[in-house]
Amino acid sequence: QVHLVESGGGLVQAGGSLRLSCAASGRIFSINTMGWYRQAPGKQRELVATITRGAYTKYSDSVKGRFTVSGDRAQNTVSLQMNSLKPEDTANYYCTTQGTVLIGVGGEYAYWGQGTQVTVSS
């Protein structure tokens, strides 16, 4: 019912920058929160950054000051500008929508993208 399309991953040297983008489509009435999680091999999925409809942002301590999350409510898109990348930022990055209300459907739902790989070389 909701499709998330991510783009922008790739290979970059330490200290470099990448920008991830995600667009949500489907019978969406509203989205409370959009954002990004990441999962490195052998590790649990962890929060990177989220932004709410009210533009409240939340970041993991490991990315504060280096990453910036932004969103467009009208377009149902979210972006993540990643600067000063480090090898430990290497992971598969997943876009997510949370508190998603669908047209004609009760309740709120969470959706996840397929993930985009970010690799930072030292």
VENRA-V52584 format. One record per backbone hydrogen bond with DSSP energy under -0.5 kcal/mol. CO is the residue of the C=O (numbers start at 1). NH is the residue of the N-H. Records with the same first field share a line. If there is no record, write none. Layout:
BEGIN
CO = NH ; NH
END
This chain:
BEGIN
1 = 27
3 = 25
4 = 6
5 = 23
7 = 21
10 = 119
12 = 121
13 = 16
15 = 84
16 = 85
18 = 82
20 = 80
21 = 7
22 = 78
23 = 5
25 = 3
26 = 28
27 = 103
30 = 101
32 = 53
33 = 98
34 = 51
35 = 96
36 = 48 ; 49
37 = 94
38 = 46
39 = 92
40 = 43
46 = 38
48 = 60
49 = 36
50 = 58
51 = 34
52 = 55
56 = 52
58 = 50
60 = 63 ; 64
63 = 66 ; 67
66 = 83
68 = 81
70 = 79
71 = 73
72 = 76 ; 77
76 = 24
77 = 72
78 = 22
79 = 70
80 = 20 ; 82
81 = 68 ; 83
82 = 18
85 = 15
86 = 89
87 = 90
91 = 93 ; 118
92 = 39
93 = 116
94 = 37
95 = 113
96 = 35
97 = 111
98 = 32 ; 33
99 = 32 ; 101
100 = 102 ; 109
101 = 29 ; 30
102 = 105
109 = 100
111 = 97
116 = 93
117 = 10
118 = 91
119 = 12 ; 121
121 = 14
END
